[in-house]
Amino acid sequence: MLKIHNNPPRREWPALTARCTRQEGEITERVAAILSQVRTGGDKALRDLVARIEGYVPERFEVSRRQRTEAAKAVPQRLKTALAIAKSNIEAFHRAQLPPQVDIEVMPGVRCVQRAVAIGRVGLYIPGGNAPLFSTVLMLALPARIAGCGEVVLCTPAGRGGKIAPEVLFAADLCGVDRIFAVGGAQAVAAMAYGTESIPHVEKIFGPGNRYVTRAKQLVSAQAVDLPAGPSEVMVLADNSARAEFVAADLLSQAEHGDDSQAILVCRTERFARQVTEAVEEQIRYLSRGEAIRNSLANSRIVLFDEEYKQIAFANAYAPEHLIVSMRDAWGIAAKITAAGSVFIGNYSPESAGDYASGTNHTLPTGGWARAYSGVNVDSFMRKITFQELTRDGLDALAPAITAMAEAEGLDAHANAVRVRMKGGIL
């Protein structure tokens, strides 16, 4: 049963917004060792790690073109149709995000330009622990292609027989992934960050994962990573216009990701809270991942606030990966949210829609990182370069400001670089 906290004072909020952090020190130590092994040992170290952690010894890490072609035959047509719909919506939403070039004359003779340039080679990490997340292939590969990345590399764990789920391979081909490697976990992050004989070094790593993968991305962050995307989480803001059975289903859908996942309900009355807990118990009986869900619910909770502004403040303090607003003025409430990965408005916008096919991206910041990070978008796959051009008249007009500032900072050579142009010699 989900524990209910009734109008907790603010001093209790830090504990109520905390995520699962058990074994953090041990995880960091293990991940650091894995990164070091792969960085110095290349393919041999990687092969040893995969054998020990993933349970098989690969003959070769890269998935062949023949294997990729064969995979399509194993995917049912119903799923292919669903993937095509999802692909269309994701492409439409992300293509609309392509940034325009900024080109402005800030003052006569001084022109400034900002141009977006795609990252050359990107690496995608696709989790495969509890389930092969082929939907994440769409969420990462499609924006990469829309942005114009030169090469897209994908790593994902294989099963005991060393084979990747055909759905993942089919989705990768559907989205134009260039190369696929059967390796997962922190060792995959290491391989993409540092490069091995088989797996190329990439310029930026994308993708969610468990706490080992997330910590690996944090430890190699100098190599460029997208965002901290670890164990999944959802928060539901509800009032008496919400449907208890809908809310229960949303909490359960998030909880099935794994033991470290978290589901939080923030509602107005104890009566509604009890209705939701009863609906959770009713629905969980019919779900295939019931045991994992119950473990996740042990990290989850219900928080009651009798005032709307406290619900909003608590949501911003938690900074959820997914936020569902099941309240009367849902858009009005959403306008006051300042920290969330993705927001779902109203009773008929389940988090599952964003996970799969609405068009928004499901690779989102977790663990409170939504205060500082955005979810993956087209900009994530690009860098922005600025350009400037000054005419003689433009530099002449700007020279007094430049030299005054340079001199005030004690940087005479900076000032001289302007004066030599204005006067034709060093003063």
Buried (B, 14 or more C-beta within 10 A) or exposed (E): EBEBBEEBEEEEBEEBBEBBEEEEEEBBEBBBEBBBBBBEBBBEBBBBBBEEBBEBEBEEBBBEEEBBEEBBEEBEEEBBEBBEEBBEBBBEBBEEBEEEEEEEEEEEBBBBEBBBEBBEBBBBBBBBBBBBBBBBBBBBBBBBBBBBBEBBBBBBBBBEEBBBBBBBBBBBBBBEBBBBBBBBBBBBBBBBBBBBEBBBBBBBBBBBBBBBBBBBBBBBEEBBBBBBBBBBBBBBBBBEEBBBBBBBBBBBBBBBBBBBBBBBBBBBBEEBBBBBBBBBEEBBEEBEBBEBBEBBBBBBBBBBBEEBEBBBBBBBBBBBBBBBBBBEEBEEBBEEBEBBBBBBBBBEBBBBBBBBBBBBBBBBBBBBBBEEBBBBBBBBBBBEEEEEEBEEEBBBBBBEEBBEEBEEEEEEEBBBEBBEEBEEEEE
